Every structure is written in structure tokens, then in C-alpha cells.
Amino acid sequence: MPGLQQLRCRECGRHYPAEALYVCDFCFGPLEVVYDYDEIAKLDLKTRIENGPHSIWRYSDLLPVEGTSQVDLGAGYTPLVRAERLGAELGLKDLWIKNDTLNPTGSFKDRVVSVALSKARQLGFKVAACASTGNLANSVAAHAAHAGMRAVVFIPKDLESGKILGTAVFGADVVAIDGNYDDVNRLCSELTSEHPSWAFVNVNIRTYYAEGSKTLAFEVAEQLGWKAPDHVVVPIASGSQLTKVHKGFQELAKVGLLPEGTSVKISGAQATGCSPVATAFLDKTDYIRPVKPKTIAKSLAIGNPADGWYALDVVQKSGGSIDAVTDQEIVDAIVLLAQTEGIFAETAGGVTIGTLAKLASKGLIDPNEKVVAFVTGHGLKTLEAISGSVGVAATIAPTLESFAEKMGDRIEE
């Protein structure tokens, strides 16, 4: 691969070979994939992308996997939808939704897992594993099945039943932990040392896994005719997705697919029941205090976000904002998005749309900006969240009289 060079510590800048490494052995900072952008820029990138597959692998020149042996279920290439009706509700004239509910297992996690397991297989791993709040477990199990790898996934025991069944059906060993996600993640970090032959996608393969989120930025720019939006709103769990969306836009500028100096405002969204990054932003501090999650947005319920500080830094430097919404605001936003644009989002999507609405109402998003909101998972994964908020309009007898009696005042010709 002409562009992949090595890994570099985000903190001290030390370099490492592109192997199964994820933390600097000098300062314990996280490692980042480094590319030779000058070499990549020499390629006819637009043509290569346009002739590529209808998945994230159309951007293979900017991903850390050599060759063509990708573990590919078709992640990515999801619609960018002009949201005129929702925009009118929120006072935004040029609003778009990046609809990642249409990925193979119903969430954006298919992007990061496709990259992670492709790299893991190249590095010789036979077992795929992860710590998950649900969506990642679904994706790891599905991609491992496709690749012929064993999968072992670790989850908090109180996850939505749909996410548990949607993992087990692929044959993965599902291990439920009596604790929250941070407890699960801590255990997996310990298991990585005990089982070095296992590819924990968000631990020892995390450096490569995180790169998959860049493809959200790549697709948005391509779908807008190789133009960047003015502003994007991204949900925050660990913070990795937000930082990589920012990196994706920067990379496109470095290789000539966007104008030099392109700047995109990056805003973040959290639930008030797990909002350590939003709290730090609103308190105007760079200290992110860990919290114990308590929110219906379980896919974002990471109380001690590994990339939280980096996400906060990106938002501040880009001129964006971060805010949080209550559980009721999350449900209201899910319903609003569904009833204006026909897109059914899980609770994380409700967080994004609810926060988008809050930022717009505060004047923190210009009504004339081209805004893209990332909806990262399908609502069928979290049906429990909207139970009681929507349902059957009426129960009637199978007669015209009964229909007229119960529904007469709702009928409009």
C-alpha cells in the first residue's frame, strides 16, 4: 500500500511499525495511523474512487489495509438525504441526514469493524472480540461469521434484547457482564493481555478500527460533489467517531480532493445521563470527569470516554459546540425525524437530532449553513425506547360504522 507508513503516538510523537499496537510504550498515549499523503495525492483518486465498490472500500487508498482481501459485507455508501421538512421544523435551510441506519447490521459500526477485521486477518488473528454497548457486538459477530473467524463479545447485561439476539444469531459467544460499559471495557483490556491471539477490535486493534469512521466524511464530501459541508453534528460515545470525521475532511484536503484549507465546524451530541464531554465543554474546562451512565441511549453510554479529550479539542478548534439532551428529548427527536423524513433512528440518532435542534434554537448553528447530521443506527434496535410514545391509533370492529365512530374526527380527504 503506497500510502500507509507507520503508527505515531498522539502525545509524544514516537513512531512504531504498522503492527497490532495501540498504545505508546513510552508515554502510554494512543497511537494513530500515519499515511504518506504526498504519495497518495499522486494517484488518480477520483477515478479510483468512482470505479471502486459501493462500500467503504472505494476509499481503500486512505484506509490502513493492504491488498484486496477485505472483510466486506457492504458497509458504507449510505444515503445522504436532503432533510427539507426537518430543516423547516428546526429553522435550518440546508440540512442533510447521513443515514447510516442502512448499513448491513443497522449501524455505522459496520464501517469500523470491516476495517478492523480486515487488518486483524492480515495480521494473523483468528478470533474476533470486542467490548460493546450493542451495535459493535452485532457488527463483529456478523463480520466474523463472514470471515470464518470465531467471535467472542462482551456486553453489559442490561442491553436491549434486540441487540443481544442480533449478535447471538451470528454464532458469536455473547458474554454478559454484571456492570456498565466501562466495566466491560476494563475487563477486555485485561483479557487482551491474557489472550494476545484475540483481536479485540476496540482495544489491541483500535488504532486501525477507528480509521473506518473517516469514511463518513469521505462519503459526505463525495455525495456533495466533492465539497465539504459547513457544519456537522456527530454523536459522542468514546469520542473516536467525531475525531475521525474531522480527520477524514482534513485528509481529503491533503490529497487534493477538497480545497486546501477546508474547514468544517464539528459539533458533538450526548445524552444528559452520560455527558462527560458535553459537561466539560459547557463548563469551559478541558478536564473530562468520568460519570456513571444512566440513559436510554445505551449505545452512547460510555462514562469514561477514551477519546473524550481529543473530541473536545476538535470541537473547540473547529468552532463547533457540544450539548446534551434528556431521555424525553431523545424520544421526541426520534419521533420527529421519523415523522418528517421517514428515517427511524435508534436512541443515538435521537441524541444527534435532539442536540441539533437545541444548538439551532440557541443560534449556535447558522440557519444558512450546509449542515449534516449523522444518524448512526436503526430504530428497530431500540424499540423499547419509544414504547408508550407511539402505537395503535384505535381498535375497531370490522365495520364501516365502527371505523367512522372511532376515526371520524381524524379523517381528512
C-alpha positions in Angstrom: 0.0 0.0 0.0 1.7 3.2 -1.2 0.2 5.5 1.5 0.5 3.5 4.7 3.6 4.4 6.6 3.5 3.6 10.3 1.9 4.4 13.6 2.6 7.5 15.7 1.8 8.4 19.3 -0.7 11.3 19.5 1.0 12.6 22.7 4.8 12.3 22.3 5.1 11.7 18.6 7.1 8.4 18.7 6.8 6.2 15.7 6.0 2.5 15.6 5.6 -0.1 12.8 2.1 -0.8 11.5 1.5 -3.8 13.6 -1.0 -4.8 16.3 -0.1 -1.9 18.6 -2.4 0.5 20.2 -0.6 2.4 23.0 2.8 4.1 23.2 5.2 2.1 25.4 6.9 5.3 26.5 4.1 7.7 27.5 1.0 5.3 27.1 -0.6 7.7 24.7 -2.9 6.3 21.9 -1.4 5.5 18.5 -2.6 6.9 15.2 -2.1 5.6 11.7 0.2 7.8 9.6 0.0 8.0 5.8 2.2 9.4 3.1 -0.3 11.9 1.7 2.2 13.1 -1.0 2.3 9.5 -2.4 -1.5 9.1 -2.2 -2.0 12.5 -3.9 -0.1 11.2 -7.0 -2.8 8.7 -7.6 -5.9 9.4 -9.8 -8.0 9.3 -6.7 -11.3 10.4 -8.1 -11.2 7.9 -10.8 -10.1 5.1 -8.4 -12.9 6.0 -6.0 -15.6 6.2 -8.8 -14.5 2.8 -10.1 -14.4 1.3 -6.6 -17.0 -0.9 -4.9 -20.2 0.6 -3.4 -18.8 0.3 0.1 -16.2 1.9 2.3 -13.5 0.1 0.3 -13.9 2.6 -2.6 -11.6 4.7 -0.3 -9.1 1.9 0.2 -6.2 4.2 -0.7 -6.9 6.1 2.6 -7.5 3.1 4.8 -4.8 1.0 6.6 -5.4 -2.4 4.9 -3.1 -3.7 2.1 -4.3 -5.7 -0.8 -7.9 -6.8 -1.7 -8.7 -9.3 1.0 -11.1 -7.1 2.8 -13.8 -8.5 5.1 -16.6 -6.7 3.3 -20.3 -7.0 4.0 -21.0 -3.9 2.1 -20.6 -1.3 4.8 -20.9 2.3 3.8 -22.1 4.1 0.7 -25.2 5.0 2.6 -27.6 7.8 1.5 -27.1 11.5 2.2 -30.6 12.7 2.4 -31.8 16.3 2.0 -34.0 16.9 5.1 -36.2 19.8 4.0 -39.1 19.0 6.3 -37.0 18.5 9.3 -35.0 21.6 8.4 -38.1 23.7 8.2 -39.1 22.5 11.7 -35.7 23.5 13.1 -35.2 26.7 11.1 -32.3 25.3 9.0 -32.4 25.9 5.3 -29.8 23.4 4.1 -30.0 20.3 6.4 -28.9 16.8 5.4 -29.0 13.5 7.1 -26.3 10.9 6.7 -28.4 7.8 7.0 -26.2 5.1 8.4 -29.2 3.1 9.5 -28.9 1.2 6.2 -25.6 -0.5 6.9 -25.6 -4.3 6.9 -26.2 -4.7 10.6 -28.0 -1.4 11.0 -25.3 0.9 12.4 -22.2 2.8 11.5 -20.2 0.2 13.4 -20.0 -1.9 10.2 -17.6 0.7 8.9 -15.1 0.4 11.7 -15.4 -3.4 12.1 -14.9 -4.0 8.3 -11.6 -2.2 8.6 -10.6 -3.8 12.0 -11.2 -7.4 11.0 -9.6 -6.9 7.6 -6.5 -5.7 9.3 -6.8 -8.4 12.0 -6.9 -11.1 9.5 -3.9 -9.7 7.7 -2.0 -9.7 11.0 -2.9 -13.4 11.5 -5.6 -13.2 14.2 -8.2 -16.0 14.2 -10.6 -14.8 17.0 -12.5 -11.5 16.8 -13.6 -9.9 20.1 -14.9 -6.6 21.5 -16.4 -4.7 24.4 -19.7 -3.4 23.2 -22.8 -1.4 24.1 -24.6 -3.5 21.4 -24.1 -2.2 17.9 -20.4 -3.2 17.8 -21.3 -6.7 19.1 -23.8 -7.1 16.2 -21.2 -6.0 13.7 -18.3 -8.0 15.0 -20.4 -11.2 15.1 -21.6 -10.7 11.5 -18.3 -9.8 10.0 -16.5 -12.6 11.9 -19.1 -15.1 10.5 -18.5 -13.8 7.0 -14.7 -14.1 7.5 -14.9 -17.6 9.1 -13.5 -16.3 12.4 -14.7 -17.1 15.9 -16.3 -14.2 17.7 -16.4 -13.5 21.5 -18.2 -10.4 22.5 -18.6 -8.8 25.9 -21.6 -6.6 26.8 -23.4 -5.1 29.8 -26.1 -7.5 30.9 -28.9 -4.8 30.6 -28.6 -4.2 26.8 -31.7 -4.1 24.7 -32.9 -7.7 23.8 -32.8 -6.9 20.1 -29.1 -6.2 20.2 -28.3 -9.3 22.2 -30.3 -11.6 19.8 -28.9 -9.7 16.8 -25.4 -10.8 18.0 -26.1 -14.3 19.1 -27.8 -15.2 15.8 -24.4 -15.0 14.0 -22.9 -17.7 16.3 -20.8 -15.4 18.5 -20.2 -16.3 22.1 -22.0 -13.5 23.9 -20.7 -12.8 27.4 -22.9 -10.5 29.6 -21.2 -8.6 32.4 -22.8 -7.5 35.6 -21.7 -3.9 35.2 -21.7 -0.9 32.8 -19.7 -0.5 29.6 -16.7 0.9 31.4 -16.6 -2.3 33.5 -16.8 -4.3 30.3 -14.1 -2.4 28.6 -11.8 -2.7 31.6 -12.2 -6.4 31.6 -11.5 -6.6 27.9 -8.3 -4.6 28.4 -7.2 -7.2 30.9 -8.2 -10.1 28.6 -6.1 -8.6 25.8 -3.0 -9.5 27.8 -4.3 -12.9 28.7 -5.3 -13.8 25.1 -2.8 -12.0 22.8 -4.0 -14.1 19.9 -7.5 -12.5 20.1 -8.2 -9.3 18.0 -10.2 -7.1 20.4 -11.3 -4.6 17.7 -11.6 -1.7 20.1 -8.6 -2.5 22.2 -5.5 -4.0 20.6 -6.8 -3.3 17.0 -8.3 0.0 17.9 -5.7 2.0 16.0 -7.0 0.5 12.7 -10.6 0.1 13.8 -11.0 3.9 14.4 -9.9 4.7 10.8 -13.2 3.3 9.5 -15.1 6.3 10.8 -13.2 8.6 8.4 -15.3 7.1 5.6 -18.3 9.1 6.8 -16.5 12.3 5.9 -15.3 10.8 2.6 -18.8 9.9 1.6 -20.4 13.1 2.6 -17.8 15.1 0.6 -18.2 12.8 -2.5 -22.0 12.9 -2.2 -21.9 16.7 -2.1 -20.0 16.8 -5.3 -16.5 16.9 -3.6 -17.5 19.8 -1.4 -17.3 19.9 2.4 -20.4 20.9 4.5 -20.1 23.9 6.7 -21.1 22.1 9.9 -21.6 18.5 11.0 -23.2 17.1 14.2 -21.8 13.8 15.5 -22.9 11.7 18.5 -20.2 11.2 21.1 -19.7 7.9 22.9 -15.9 7.2 23.2 -15.3 10.3 21.1 -13.4 8.4 18.4 -16.0 8.8 15.6 -16.1 12.6 16.0 -12.3 12.9 15.8 -12.1 10.6 12.8 -14.8 12.5 10.9 -12.6 15.6 11.4 -9.6 13.7 10.3 -11.4 12.5 7.2 -12.2 16.0 5.9 -8.6 17.0 6.6 -7.2 14.1 4.7 -9.3 14.9 1.6 -7.8 18.4 1.6 -4.3 16.9 2.0 -4.7 14.7 -1.1 -6.4 17.3 -3.2 -10.0 16.1 -3.2 -11.1 19.2 -1.2 -9.6 22.7 -1.5 -6.6 23.4 0.7 -7.6 25.0 4.0 -11.1 23.4 4.0 -12.6 24.0 7.4 -15.7 22.2 8.8 -17.3 23.0 12.1 -17.7 19.8 14.2 -20.3 19.7 16.9 -21.0 16.9 19.3 -24.1 15.4 20.9 -24.6 13.5 24.1 -27.4 12.3 26.5 -27.6 14.2 29.8 -27.5 10.8 31.5 -24.0 10.3 30.2 -22.5 13.6 29.1 -18.9 14.0 30.4 -17.7 15.6 27.2 -20.6 18.0 26.9 -20.3 18.9 30.5 -16.6 19.8 30.1 -17.4 21.9 27.0 -20.3 23.8 28.7 -18.1 24.3 31.8 -15.3 25.6 29.7 -12.8 23.2 31.1 -10.5 20.6 29.4 -11.0 18.1 32.3 -13.4 15.4 31.5 -14.8 13.9 34.7 -15.9 10.3 34.4 -19.6 9.6 35.1 -21.8 6.6 35.8 -24.2 6.3 32.8 -27.9 6.5 33.2 -29.7 7.0 29.9 -31.8 5.2 27.4 -29.1 6.0 24.8 -27.1 2.9 25.7 -25.1 2.8 22.6 -23.5 6.1 23.7 -23.3 5.2 27.4 -19.6 5.4 27.9 -18.9 7.2 31.2 -15.1 7.4 30.7 -14.6 8.1 27.0 -11.2 7.1 25.8 -11.1 9.9 23.1 -13.1 12.4 25.0 -10.4 15.0 25.4 -9.5 14.7 21.7 -13.1 15.1 20.7 -13.4 18.2 22.9 -10.2 19.6 21.4 -11.5 19.1 17.8 -14.8 20.8 18.6 -13.2 23.8 20.2 -10.6 24.3 17.4 -13.2 23.8 14.6 -15.6 26.4 16.1 -18.3 23.9 16.9 -20.3 23.2 20.1 -21.3 20.3 22.3 -24.6 19.9 24.1 -26.7 17.1 25.7 -30.4 16.1 25.7 -32.7 14.4 28.2 -34.2 10.9 27.6 -37.6 12.6 26.8 -35.9 14.9 24.3 -34.2 11.8 22.7 -37.6 10.1 22.2 -39.2 13.3 20.9 -36.3 13.6 18.4 -36.7 10.0 17.2 -40.3 10.6 16.5 -39.7 14.0 14.9 -37.1 12.5 12.5 -39.4 9.6 11.6 -42.4 11.8 11.0 -40.7 14.4 9.0 -38.1 12.4 6.9 -39.2 8.8 7.2 -36.0 7.7 8.9 -36.3 5.6 12.0 -33.3 6.1 14.3 -32.2 4.4 17.4 -31.6 6.4 20.6 -28.2 7.6 19.5 -29.9 9.2 16.4 -32.4 10.8 18.8 -29.4 12.3 20.7 -28.0 13.7 17.4 -31.3 15.2 16.2 -32.3 16.4 19.7 -28.9 18.1 20.1 -29.1 19.5 16.6 -32.4 21.1 17.5 -31.0 22.5 20.7 -28.0 24.0 19.0 -30.2 25.5 16.3 -32.5 27.0 18.9 -29.5 28.6 20.7 -28.3 30.2 17.5 -25.1 28.0 17.5 -25.9 26.7 14.0 -26.3 29.4 11.3 -29.7 28.9 9.6 -27.9 29.3 6.2 -25.1 26.7 6.8 -25.0 23.4 5.0 -25.4 21.1 7.9 -25.0 17.3 8.0 -26.3 15.3 11.0 -25.1 11.8 11.4 -27.8 9.2 12.2 -25.8 6.2 13.2 -28.2 3.3 14.0 -31.6 1.9 13.1 -34.6 2.3 15.4 -35.5 -1.3 15.3 -32.6 -1.9 17.6 -34.1 0.2 20.4 -37.9 -0.3 20.1 -38.2 -0.2 23.9 -37.3 3.4 23.9 -40.4 4.5 22.1 -42.8 2.1 23.7 -45.7 4.2 25.1 -44.9 7.2 22.9 -46.4 5.8 19.7 -48.7 3.0 18.9 -52.1 1.9 17.6 -54.5 4.8 16.8 -57.6 2.9 17.6 -59.0 -0.7 17.9 -62.3 -1.1 16.0 -64.8 -3.7 14.9 -64.5 -4.7 11.2 -67.4 -2.4 10.1 -67.7 1.0 8.5 -69.8 2.2 11.4 -67.1 1.4 13.9 -64.4 3.0 11.7 -66.5 6.2 11.4 -67.2 6.3 15.1 -63.6 5.8 16.3 -61.7 7.6 13.4 -64.2 10.1 12.0 -62.5 13.1 13.5 -59.1 12.0 12.2 -60.1 11.6 8.6 -59.0 14.3 6.1 -59.7 13.9 2.4 
